[in-house]
Amino acid sequence: MKPSDLLFSIGRPVAYYPSLAKPLGSVNACLFFCQIFYWQDKTQNDLGVYKTAEEIEQETGLTYREQATARKLLVERGVLIETHKRLDHKIFYRIDTDKLNMVICGMCNSRNAESAIGEATKAQFDLYTENTTETTTDIKDMSVSAKHD
């Protein structure tokens, strides 16, 4: 068996949206978000997705501490809703799609603003650019002629 064939027995790869990493707080937060988002439409529970920390670690590679930090970032941004069922020792996760839409719209507006700033800067630069026909002398030529004088 070739080492590359082992990938088939290791499991499935996990995809995530790299451009969401900054708005969601980190790559780990984005990875956690994407995993919950993936499972969200596969549950009938109104509370959301129930996954143990061990299951999430198997699926994403995120340790318990990495998950806790990612969850905190997502909850702070309002994208992740956690429902704690303390008697059952369970946490259900649900993505707030309205808040997610706001985050994505904020990304779009930010990109449009960056593009507008870039265009304005380019326009200002073009304003002050002047075409001339002036002949300039190379600095080396000037130093050579100064020595001969």
C-alpha positions, 0 to 999 in steps of 0.5 A: 500500500502506498502512503497516499492510499492511507488518506482514504482510510484516515477519513474525510477532509474538512473544508472551510471558508478562509475568508471568514477566518478574520471576521469570525475571529480565527481559523479555528473559529471558522473551522468550528463554525463550518463544521456546525454549519455543515451539520445544522441542516442534518438535525431535526432538533430545534436547539441545533446540533449536538456534538460532543467535544470528542466528536468535534475533535475527531471531525476537525482535529480541534482540541477541547481548548481550541474548541472552547476558544473558537466557541467563545469567539463565535458566541461573542460575535453572535454567530453561534448560539449555545444551548446548555442542557446541564442535566443531560450534560449536553451543549447544542449548537446553532448558527444564527443565520441572521447574524451570519448574514450581517457578518458576510455583508460586513465583509462585502462592504469592507471589500467595497470600501477597500476597493473604493479607497484604492481607486481614490488613491490611484486617482489622486496619484494620477492627478499629480503625475506629470509627463515631461520631456526634460532630459536628465543626466545620470549621476555617474556621468555627472561625477565623471565630468566633475573629476575632469574639470 
